[in-house]
Amino acid sequence: MPSESSLHCQVLVVGAGPAGGDLARRLAFQGVDVILVDRLTDLNRSAFSSAALPIASMQVFGLPAEVVGSRWRQWQLIGPGSATRSWASPQPLGVVLDFGALRRWQADQCLRWGGRVALGLQACCSHQEGERMVTLLRRADGTLLRVSSDWTVDASGQARALLGDPPPAQRPRDGLVRAAGLEWLLQVSLTCWERWADRLSFCLGSDWVPQGYGWIFPMQPGVLKLGVCRLVDPQRQQPPLGRLITELGRRLLPGEVFKVLDRHGGLVRSTIRRREPHQRGRLVGLGDAVSTANLLGGEGIRHALTSSAVLAPLLQEALAASGASTSAQQALQDYAPQLRRALGWRWSLSGRLARRTWLGLHEAKADGRLDQVLRGLDGCRAEDLSALLFGYRFERYGLRAMPYLLGWR
Ligand SMILES: Cc1cc2nc3c(=O)[nH]c(=O)nc-3n(C[C@H](O)[C@H](O)[C@H](O)COP(=O)(O)OP(=O)(O)OC[C@H]3O[C@@H](n4cnc5c(N)ncnc54)[C@H](O)[C@@H]3O)c2cc1C
């Protein structure tokens, strides 16, 4: 029988990704007794996210320069085929974060504001006992830690370690949509790096990555991120991601002798309409655990941070009101609707567009349609492209085009 020890706190946050790390630091700042745990023993490891963000997010979410890998001011879209289009701005448009540094910084902030951080702890299960949550965590040596808390937050990402997957959808198209990604961190020559610096480059079209896309993002001088991502299509046999990324490297970096510093990857799993329960009693979901990853660009960091900005004040109110006669469910009843409002009305539109675009992108006909859409962007400014890809402002390109884009025509 593994030995067991126990801890008490007001809020236990399971998962030190962008969502959990941000919530823990916000709550600690407000004087809440918070414990942040993660199964990783080192937050530098498994830095699976390519972590591209628009520049405004740095200020909106109060992120420091130390978490930035590089800045970019240009979009470059390669494909379908060999067509290359680029849009440049004189100003920085965004950043590529060092994902490990972001997680470390958040955990460090939580500690500095008086919170507790415990790594190498895997949450196994949780249940409610009266008005407290009891969560069992396993250490690498098999011993157990029992944490009793007023609230437990499942910020374990797409794994949804405590909340579990949403109940089977009434309509099959409302279920979880999955995307799989693989990324290599490459050491390249400075001459090679300079060709890709300052820009986000995406490869689009079925001859690059069927049902998905590839990318090269710059990090600090001499380091690039090379990645592939695609929607999982159970109806189709899909080529292995390892083969696709090797081929991408061969085509984009011809003749370059690069060193692979790290290989990482992961899954993104989200529902399109985000109607799943966000809470079960005193267990609350945050970030990817409640489908805040957007499937159009596999982008979830901003939205994970948004979910914690919404939840933090509501949790504080709920803690302040503890003892009053409101139930846990009532105390956080505004969470899901407020988060839906914060993500905006274009959210599920972008998800449907993602499903249609990526799943359909496996043949020349779809490449032709994509090429037409990209041609329509030729006269845009780089800032307009950011508004489209980060702000999901499809209506700018004509409401008449939307039914076509969404597959209603
Ligand atoms: C290949 C790839 C590329 C991406 N690129 C981008 C990008 O460019 N821009 C962008 O915005 N987003 C990107 N994303 C998505 C983004 O990384 C996620 O949406 C974001 O990290 C979600 O944050 P989170 O905190 O909700 O979950 P996560 O970041 O997944 O964090 C969850 C944490 O919980 C821990 N955990 C899981 N289970 C347990 C358990 N049982 N016990 C304890 N701890 C546990 C994990 O170790 C992890 O640290 C990418 C994703 C992938 C896979």
The ligand as a Gaussian input file, in Angstrom:
#p B3LYP/6-31G(d) Opt

LIG

0 1
 C        2.095000      21.170000     -31.579000
 C        1.271000      22.281000     -30.947000
 C        1.489000      23.595000     -31.355000
 C        0.749000      24.634000     -30.786000
 N        0.987000      25.922000     -31.191000
 C        0.316000      26.948000     -30.611000
 C        0.590000      28.303000     -30.980000
 O        1.416000      28.596000     -31.843000
 N       -0.102000      29.281000     -30.341000
 C       -1.033000      29.006000     -29.382000
 O       -1.635000      29.936000     -28.823000
 N       -1.332000      27.725000     -29.046000
 C       -0.681000      26.700000     -29.617000
 N       -0.970000      25.405000     -29.256000
 C       -2.059000      25.162000     -28.281000
 C       -1.646000      25.580000     -26.873000
 O       -0.363000      25.079000     -26.572000
 C       -2.664000      25.063000     -25.861000
 O       -3.944000      25.472000     -26.263000
 C       -2.352000      25.629000     -24.474000
 O       -1.085000      25.171000     -24.034000
 C       -3.436000      25.225000     -23.491000
 O       -3.082000      25.608000     -22.198000
 P       -3.652000      24.820000     -20.940000
 O       -2.964000      25.417000     -19.770000
 O       -5.128000      24.782000     -20.987000
 O       -3.177000      23.300000     -21.141000
 P       -1.708000      22.699000     -21.297000
 O       -0.761000      23.690000     -21.819000
 O       -1.873000      21.414000     -22.018000
 O       -1.265000      22.415000     -19.785000
 C       -1.797000      21.339000     -19.056000
 C       -0.792000      20.934000     -17.986000
 O       -1.389000      19.922000     -17.190000
 C       -0.434000      18.924000     -16.898000
 N       -1.175000      17.685000     -16.624000
 C       -1.903000      16.945000     -17.495000
 N       -2.467000      15.912000     -16.850000
 C       -2.104000      16.007000     -15.559000
 C       -2.375000      15.229000     -14.390000
 N       -3.146000      14.127000     -14.426000
 N       -1.822000      15.614000     -13.224000
 C       -1.026000      16.711000     -13.138000
 N       -0.732000      17.482000     -14.207000
 C       -1.276000      17.141000     -15.397000
 C        0.441000      18.869000     -18.131000
 O        1.740000      18.367000     -17.815000
 C        0.486000      20.336000     -18.564000
 O        1.600000      21.009000     -18.037000
 C       -0.253000      24.344000     -29.811000
 C       -0.477000      23.027000     -29.417000
 C        0.265000      22.000000     -29.968000
 C        0.003000      20.580000     -29.542000

